[in-house]
Amino acid sequence: MARATLLFAVACLFTSLTATASPAAIARVEALLSSTQSLRANFTQEVRDGNGKLVQSAAGTFVLQKPGRFRWDYTTPAQAIVADGTKLWFYDADLAQVTVRRQRDVLTQAPAMLLAGKGKVAAGFDADELPAAVGLDWLRLVPRGGAGDFRELRLGFAGTDLREMELVDRLGQRTRIRFTALERNVKLAAATFQFKIPPDTDVVGDTK
């Protein structure tokens, strides 16, 4: 669930949004999209079941570079998700395994899985504004036609900065991601998005 949630979150963040919604909601998202070419932040992630019980927590760092490159490095647990523009790498240190997929295959398996300026979510989502809470302004994205395995994605803003994301799946499970030390439009080395396979790691998929 963590992997799918993060991939969806990135896709929604950095694609164009022109779905039916309130003008203010659209303006808020488009301000973020148009002003962001790269991003770097720390994050914490919590997953709670339908009763609000904490079932998983994680933390790490996140970087993104348009078009089509991003990296999530988990410190707890030790995992990584790396998109280099062509391949998507899922690494699990505990399993000593990396799974390699083509980005276009993974990011088109659900509505709006089009990354970093390569597509639009106009056909997939409606958006509206929610009441302010915990010091943030909130926007909700809801998939049209009941597609996908989630009910909604909520984005929490401070000004034009995204600070929190919350995804609610079909079973009522909630995954919340909080960003801190967020920097936009920073210079990122190309090597940031190159995944090097650690020694003694099993590889599943085609690395070529």
N, C-alpha and C positions, 0 to 999 in steps of 0.2 A: 504493500500500500504506500509506503514512504516514497518509493521510486516513482510510481505513477502520479502521486500527488505533486511531487516536485516538478516533474516534467510538465504536467498540466499547468501548474502555477507559472512557470517560466513562459510557456506558450501564450497564456492569456495576458501576461504582463507586457510582452513586447511584440504583439501583433496589432494591426489597426483595428479599431472598434468603431463600427458605424451602425450597429444594431439599433432597433427601435428602443428608445430610452429617453429619459428627461434630458433636456439640453445641458443642464448643469452636470449631470452624471457623465455624459459624453465628453464635455469640456475637461473635466477633471482627469479622465483617463488619457485623452489625447494630449493634454499638457505633459503628462509623464512620458508618453510614447515619443512625442516629437522632440523633447529635450534630452532624451537619453540615447547615447550611442554605446556607452559602456557602463558597467556597474560593478561595485565591489562592496561586500557587507559581511558581517557576522550574522549567524542565525541560530535560533533555538526552535525546536519543533516538539509539539505535544500532540498525541493522539488519544482521544477519549471515546469511550463507547457511548451507546445511546442513552445510558444512565448517568453519563458524566464522569465515569470512573477512568482514571489515567491508566492506559494500557501500554504506552510506549513514549519514550522521550529521546531526543537526540539534539546534537549541537554541532556547529562547524562553521565553514566559510563558503561564500558563494561569489562567483565572478561571472560576468556576461559581457560579450562583445558582439555587436551587430556586424554582419549578419550571421546568424546560425551557430554561434559558439558559446558555450557556457560550461561551468564546472561547479559541482557541489562536492565539497570535501567534508565528510563527517569525522569528528573526533570521537564521538560516543554514539553508536559503535563505529569502528574503523571501516568506512566504506567510501566510495567515490562514484560519482556519475559525471562523465565527461563527454561533451559534444564537441567534436573538432571541425564541424562543418560538413562532414561526410559520414563519419561513423559515430555511434553512440556506445560508450564503454560503461559497463556496470561492474564495479570491483567490490568484492567482499573479502576483507583480510582474514576474517575468522574461517571462511571456507577455502581460502587460498584459491579463489576462482574469479575470472573475469569473463563476462559475457559481452560479445560484440554484435551490434546490429547496425543496419543502415538507418541513418536518421530519418530518411523519408518514409521508411516503413513504420517505424515506431511512432512518429509524430503525426501520422495520418490515420491512426486506428480509432480515433474518436473525434468529434467535432472540435474544430479550432486548434488542433494540434499542429499548428503551423508556426514555426519559430522565427523570432527575431526579424520581422519585417518581410518575410517571405510569403505572407498570405493575410487573409482577413477573417474575422469571426462574424461578419455581418449576417450570414445565413444561419449561424448556430446559436446566437444568444440574444436575450433581452436584458436590459439593465435598468436598475432604478436606485434611487438614493434611500438610505436607511437613517434613522435618528443617530445623532452623534453619541458615542459611548467611549469610555475609558480615555477621554481626551482626544479622540480621533473622529474624523468624518468617514462614513462608511458607504460603500457602493456594493450592490449585489448583482452578480451575473447569473442568469438562470438559463440552462440549455433549452432550446426549443424542441418540441416534439417528444420530450422524454428520452432523448438520446443520451448514451453514455451511462456510466455507472455512478454518477454523482447527481445531487439535486441542485446544488448552488455553490458558488464561490463568492466569498465576501472579501473586499479589499478595504483596509483601514489606512487613511491618509492623514498626515500632518502637513498642511499646505499642499504642495505638489509632490511630497516625498511619501512613498509607500512604506509603511511601518509594520503592518500586519496583514496576513492572509489567512482565511479560514475556509476550508473545503468541507462540505457536508455530503456524505455519500448516501446511497439508497437505503442503507440500514440505520441511518442516523448517526453514524460515527463521524466525529469531527477531528480534523487535522488542522492545527493552528501553527503558523510559522511567524516568528517575530524577528524583524531585522534591526540590527544596531550597527553603529559605526559605519553607516551607509555613505558611500562616495559615488557620485555620478560623474561620467565622462573623464575617468582616470585613464592614464596610458597603461596598457597591459601588454606584456611581451607575448609574442606569438607562441612561445614555448609553454605558456600557461595552459594552453588548451591541447597540448600533446600528452597523451597518456603513455607512460612507459611501464611495460608489463614487469612486475617484480619477479625475481627468481623464484623457481619452484611454485609457479602459479599455473593452474589449469586454465586453458583458453577454450571457450565455447563460442563458435562462430568464426566467420572469415575476417581476418585482420587486413587483408589486401584491398 
